[in-house]
Amino acid sequence: MRPLALPLLLLLAACSGKAVTEFMPGEAVVVNGYPYTVNRTAQGVTVQNFETGRTSPAVLLANAGLAAEQVTGCTVETIVKDGLANTYYATLDCEG
C-alpha cells in the first residue's frame, strides 16, 4: 500500500487549481491566471483558491479581492485569509 502513497499525492496535487474549482460550489473565475470560486454569504463573500503553495500569499490575497469584485460588481471593503487554507472572507460595499 505504501508504494501507492507518493503517486496518489502527486495525482491529488495535479488536480489542484482550475480542475478543482469546477467541482466547488459558487461562481468560478480566473484572475491573473489563478482560479477562484466566489460564494455569496449574508456577510459578504467567501473566496477560495486551490493553489498548491508556489505563489506568494500576498498575490493570492490580492487576486481573491479582485475575484470577489469581478463576480459581485461591488468593492471589497475588507478581506482576510482563513488560517492555512486558501480561503478568504470579504465584506463588500455595493453602493457603487
WOHUUR-V120317 format. One record per residue. RES is the residue in one letter. PSI is psi in degrees with one decimal (NA if undefined). BURIAL is 1 if it has 16 or more other ideal C-beta (glycine too) atoms within 10 Angstrom, else 0. D_CENTER is the distance of its C-alpha to the mean C-alpha in whole Angstrom. Layout:
res->{RES & RES}
psi->{PSI & PSI}
burial->{BURIAL & BURIAL}
d_center->{D_CENTER & D_CENTER}
This chain:
res->{M & R & P & L & A & L & P & L & L & L & L & L & A & A & C & S & G & K & A & V & T & E & F & M & P & G & E & A & V & V & V & N & G & Y & P & Y & T & V & N & R & T & A & Q & G & V & T & V & Q & N & F & E & T & G & R & T & S & P & A & V & L & L & A & N & A & G & L & A & A & E & Q & V & T & G & C & T & V & E & T & I & V & K & D & G & L & A & N & T & Y & Y & A & T & L & D & C & E & G}
psi->{-36.1 & -37.6 & -20.6 & -14.9 & -49.4 & -49.6 & -36.7 & -42.8 & -40.7 & -38.6 & -43.5 & -39.7 & -37.9 & -24.8 & -4.6 & 168.6 & -140.5 & -38.4 & -37.5 & -38.5 & -27.1 & -22.8 & -11.0 & 149.2 & 155.9 & -177.9 & 126.4 & 137.5 & 148.4 & 127.0 & 120.1 & 36.2 & -1.5 & 128.4 & 141.1 & 157.5 & 142.9 & 123.6 & 126.3 & 140.7 & 172.8 & -27.4 & -12.0 & -117.5 & 154.4 & 129.2 & 133.1 & 146.8 & 148.8 & 35.9 & 146.3 & 5.8 & 6.9 & -13.4 & 146.6 & 132.6 & -33.3 & -38.6 & -45.0 & -38.6 & -47.1 & -43.5 & -33.2 & -41.1 & -42.8 & -37.6 & -43.9 & -44.0 & -38.9 & -42.7 & -40.0 & -24.1 & 9.1 & 171.1 & 134.6 & 124.8 & -50.3 & 150.5 & 133.9 & 151.4 & 141.2 & 98.5 & -133.9 & -21.5 & 153.8 & 62.0 & 133.8 & 144.7 & 127.5 & 140.4 & 151.8 & 154.1 & 109.5 & 20.3 & -27.5 & NA}
burial->{0 & 0 & 0 & 0 & 0 & 0 & 0 & 0 & 0 & 0 & 0 & 0 & 0 & 0 & 0 & 1 & 1 & 0 & 0 & 1 & 1 & 0 & 0 & 0 & 0 & 1 & 1 & 1 & 1 & 0 & 1 & 0 & 0 & 1 & 1 & 1 & 1 & 1 & 0 & 0 & 0 & 0 & 0 & 1 & 1 & 1 & 1 & 1 & 1 & 1 & 1 & 0 & 0 & 0 & 0 & 0 & 0 & 0 & 0 & 1 & 1 & 0 & 1 & 1 & 1 & 1 & 1 & 1 & 1 & 0 & 1 & 1 & 0 & 1 & 0 & 1 & 0 & 0 & 1 & 0 & 1 & 0 & 0 & 0 & 0 & 1 & 0 & 1 & 1 & 1 & 0 & 1 & 0 & 0 & 0 & 0}
d_center->{33 & 31 & 32 & 29 & 26 & 25 & 25 & 23 & 21 & 21 & 20 & 17 & 16 & 16 & 15 & 11 & 9 & 10 & 12 & 10 & 8 & 12 & 13 & 10 & 12 & 11 & 11 & 9 & 9 & 10 & 10 & 12 & 12 & 8 & 7 & 4 & 5 & 7 & 10 & 13 & 15 & 18 & 17 & 15 & 11 & 8 & 5 & 2 & 2 & 6 & 8 & 11 & 12 & 14 & 12 & 13 & 11 & 13 & 12 & 8 & 9 & 11 & 9 & 6 & 10 & 11 & 8 & 10 & 13 & 13 & 13 & 15 & 17 & 17 & 17 & 15 & 18 & 16 & 12 & 12 & 10 & 11 & 13 & 12 & 9 & 6 & 6 & 7 & 10 & 12 & 15 & 17 & 20 & 21 & 25 & 24}
